[in-house]
């Protein structure tokens, strides 16, 4: 008599469209790269974690480097899907700051973002060309877009020009980046709770940007 399958256990070798299978491979790769570093992970290990044979993973990706590129590209797309953290709408300053910080902290507090950030920090010396490509495609585009939006709101007299508006992208991002780094160094126990930091970050931006 055939043994009944346990419906609670997913069949990792089930058929999936190529796009969905690639997403599963990238999800597994993100965990493995973050836990073991880029150089320590083999294609065989990635195939095993994704529930595939070695031939199965090579059917979707030609190399580990291609998987790493795909991970960075996926992160780029996720960020660019909402075109960065600053909205295009004509809002009041408090509304603009609230939307910016809600999007920023939702992105930074996600496990996927933390894993990517940890991976980029760990691999910056080993794979500088990959990290530089990610920086060029993500950070540069967001910086340019942020400056355009900030300048438009200066012209609307919603924002006061100053050193923060001249270098908005790196300076306005700094508190969230420090929290992210602190969270990683303290293994998830930063010195300030995320909700407290976001509130303090909001007050800081309003004080520095509000027209006098």
Secondary structure, DSSP 8 states (H G I E B T S, - for coil): ------TTS--TTS---HHHHHHHHHHHHHHHHHHH-TTT--HHHHHHHTT--HHHHHTT-S-HHHHHHHHHHHHHHHHHTTTSSS--S---HHHHHHHHHHHHHHHHTSHHHHHHHHHHHHHTTT-HHHHHHHIIIIIHHHHHHHHHHHHHHHHTTSS--SHHHHTHHHHHHHHHHHHHHHHHHTTS--SS-HHHHHHHHHHHHHHHHS--
